[in-house]
Amino acid sequence: MAKHQTTDPDLAARRARVAALRGTMTNRAMAERLGVGETTVRRDLAALDAERAAAEQTAASAPAAEPRHDAPPRRRLELEVDDALADALRTLVAAVPGARHDLANYRAAARAAIRSVADTIREEQRATTAHRAPSGRAAAPRARVAP
């Protein structure tokens, strides 16, 4: 019997839900709610912690005078929310027990999901960089999946 392998979008979505549920319930309760094992929740929490620590360490080690080319000059993002995105936001907010469906919680869910996906991409980039081909050439980039 073949083992089910989680795809990257599934992983990112699950980690966003785990991040949203963190601190509101036990790992076992999160696992039950998400339909995964407790070990999976623990691994997701550890990965989220490691990604955050790596991001903080990278930010702390970067020279202060170095301009950030990855961030827009302004900190405000306006986003048109279509039906599919609104449904996704409702799903993320509904995963948090007692969370109200209001603008603040939708913002928090969107931020958590964006961070989770970005963290996954950064992790993959670091892994690709770390596993260079023996000749010194970079390993072939992984195929991207269209959204």
Disulfide bonds with the S-S distance in Angstrom:
none
